[in-house]
């Protein structure tokens, strides 16, 4: 099969997408943010209901939310008061998922020099989620509570579009389920109405090439490992 420039551009945007965990402070133009979201909104959704809603945070507003969440995260007693509204991960881990999860964690911590015994180091690294890994732009995505699983599937396609459209502009992202635990703090700071559920957060900005954590490249199963052709 002969590739075309269009195919190569699309493939490159998809395959170069990764979860970046350190950003520079270089700003992202508002016009670029709006265009990324406009492109992403072409994602398919059942009967075109378009279940996504985004809150875009920059500057002082982003910092205020980050500090409010970190204050709860760093206080064990307060932290216990905050729980997720929905289960992102399985309640019981089985193979091969638990092995993949562990490998990612230890690969990242290994790059950062964080040992298994260094619980404080692990906690500090996890806490960097809540400053959007120093990205200049943070997203909080929500969905109406009335919507069901099908709309969550549609939402995933929208989120992927955001990340791929960002790559097409040389930007990087990190999707962050970690924010869901602090949905009450987020809702208070952003004025999110009661009918909306926090789906996730996402960092957007320019990757810092000097940070070791950004050298992490996660593995993927080959097609033969998850596909069966039926003829």
C-alpha positions in Angstrom: 0.0 0.0 0.0 1.4 3.4 -1.0 1.1 6.0 1.7 0.1 9.6 1.0 1.1 12.8 2.8 -2.3 13.0 4.3 -2.1 9.5 5.7 1.4 10.1 7.1 0.3 13.3 8.8 -2.7 11.7 10.5 -0.6 8.6 11.5 2.1 10.8 12.9 -0.3 12.9 15.0 -1.8 9.7 16.4 1.4 7.8 17.0 3.3 10.7 18.5 0.6 11.4 21.1 1.8 10.6 24.6 1.1 11.5 28.1 3.5 14.4 28.8 4.2 15.0 32.5 6.4 18.1 32.3 5.7 21.3 30.3 7.4 24.6 29.6 5.7 27.9 30.6 5.4 28.9 26.9 1.8 30.1 26.5 -0.8 28.6 24.1 -2.7 31.1 22.1 -6.5 31.2 22.8 -7.2 30.9 19.1 -5.3 27.6 19.0 -7.2 26.3 22.0 -10.5 27.2 20.4 -9.5 25.6 17.1 -8.4 22.4 18.8 -11.8 22.1 20.5 -13.7 23.0 17.3 -11.9 20.2 15.4 -12.4 17.8 18.3 -16.1 18.4 18.3 -16.3 16.7 14.9 -16.2 13.4 16.9 -19.1 11.1 16.3 -21.9 10.8 18.9 -25.0 8.8 18.9 -27.8 10.7 17.2 -25.4 13.7 17.3 -26.1 14.6 21.0 -22.5 15.8 21.5 -22.2 15.0 25.2 -19.0 16.9 25.9 -18.5 20.1 27.8 -15.1 21.7 28.6 -13.9 24.2 31.1 -10.6 25.9 30.0 -8.3 27.1 32.8 -5.3 29.4 32.4 -3.4 31.8 34.6 -4.7 32.7 38.1 -7.9 30.6 37.7 -5.8 27.5 37.0 -3.5 28.2 39.9 -6.4 28.7 42.4 -7.9 25.4 41.5 -4.6 23.6 41.7 -3.8 25.0 45.1 -7.3 24.2 46.5 -6.9 20.5 45.3 -3.3 20.3 46.6 -4.4 21.5 50.0 -6.9 18.6 50.3 -4.5 16.1 48.7 -1.7 16.9 51.2 -3.9 16.7 54.3 -4.7 13.0 55.0 -7.8 13.7 57.0 -9.3 16.1 54.4 -8.2 13.8 51.6 -10.4 11.0 52.9 -13.4 13.2 52.5 -12.9 13.2 48.7 -14.0 10.2 46.6 -14.6 9.5 42.9 -18.1 9.7 41.5 -17.5 6.8 39.2 -15.0 3.9 39.1 -12.4 4.6 36.4 -10.3 1.5 37.2 -11.5 -2.0 37.9 -12.4 -2.8 41.5 -10.5 -6.0 41.2 -7.3 -6.2 39.1 -6.6 -9.2 36.9 -3.9 -10.2 34.4 -2.8 -8.7 32.0 -4.1 -5.3 33.2 -2.4 -5.3 36.5 1.0 -6.1 35.0 0.6 -3.3 32.4 -0.3 -0.9 35.2 2.6 -1.8 37.4 5.1 -1.6 34.5 4.0 1.9 33.6 4.3 3.0 37.2 7.8 1.5 37.8 9.1 2.7 34.4 8.1 6.3 35.3 9.3 6.1 38.8 12.6 4.5 37.6 13.2 7.4 35.3 12.6 9.8 38.2 14.8 7.8 40.6 11.9 7.1 42.9 12.3 3.7 44.6 9.5 1.5 45.9 10.2 2.5 49.4 10.0 6.2 48.6 6.3 6.7 49.3 6.7 10.5 49.8 8.3 10.7 46.3 5.5 8.8 44.8 2.9 11.0 46.4 4.7 14.2 45.3 4.8 12.9 41.7 1.1 12.0 41.8 0.4 15.5 43.2 1.9 17.1 40.1 -1.3 16.0 38.3 -3.1 18.8 40.2 -0.8 21.5 38.8 -1.4 20.1 35.3 2.3 19.2 35.3 3.0 22.9 34.9 1.2 23.2 31.6 -0.1 26.7 30.7 -3.6 25.3 30.0 -5.8 22.9 32.0 -9.0 21.4 30.9 -11.8 20.0 33.0 -14.3 17.9 31.0 -17.8 17.2 32.2 -20.9 15.2 31.1 -24.5 15.5 31.9 -25.6 13.0 34.6 -28.6 11.9 32.6 -26.4 10.4 29.8 -25.5 6.7 29.8 -22.6 4.5 28.7 -23.0 5.1 25.0 -22.3 8.8 25.5 -19.2 8.0 27.6 -17.9 6.0 24.6 -18.6 9.1 22.4 -16.8 11.2 24.9 -13.7 9.1 24.6 -13.6 9.8 20.9 -13.9 13.5 21.5 -11.0 13.4 24.0 -8.8 11.6 21.6 -9.6 14.2 19.0 -8.5 16.9 21.4 -5.2 15.2 21.9 -4.6 14.4 18.2 -5.5 17.9 17.1 -3.1 19.3 19.7 -0.3 17.1 18.2 -1.1 18.4 14.8 -0.1 21.8 16.1 3.1 20.6 17.8 1.4 20.7 21.3 1.3 17.9 23.8 -1.3 16.8 26.4 -1.8 14.5 29.4 -5.3 13.2 30.1 -5.9 13.0 33.8 -8.4 10.9 35.6 -6.8 11.9 38.9 -9.0 15.0 39.0 -12.2 13.1 39.4 -11.6 12.4 43.1 -11.8 16.2 43.8 -15.0 16.8 41.8 -16.6 18.8 44.7 -13.6 21.2 44.9 -13.6 21.5 41.1 -17.4 22.1 40.9 -17.2 24.8 43.6 -14.3 26.7 41.9 -15.7 26.5 38.4 -19.4 26.9 39.2 -20.2 23.5 37.6 -23.9 22.8 37.9 -25.2 19.8 39.9 -26.3 18.0 36.7 -22.7 17.6 35.4 -20.2 14.9 36.3 -16.5 15.6 36.1 -15.1 13.1 33.5 -11.4 14.0 33.7 -8.9 16.8 33.4 -6.2 17.3 30.8 -3.0 19.3 30.6 -2.2 21.1 27.3 1.0 22.9 26.4 4.5 22.5 25.0 6.5 19.5 26.2 9.7 20.3 28.1 12.4 18.2 26.3 14.8 18.6 29.2 12.7 16.6 31.7 13.5 12.9 32.0 9.9 11.9 32.6 9.1 13.0 29.0 11.5 10.3 27.7 9.0 7.6 28.8 7.6 5.7 25.8 4.9 3.2 26.7 4.6 -0.2 25.0 1.6 -1.4 23.0 0.5 -4.9 22.1 1.0 -5.9 18.5 -2.1 -6.3 16.4 -1.8 -10.0 16.7 -2.1 -9.7 20.4 -5.6 -8.2 20.4 -7.1 -8.9 17.0 -8.7 -12.0 15.5 -9.6 -12.0 11.8 -12.7 -14.0 11.0 -13.1 -15.0 7.4 
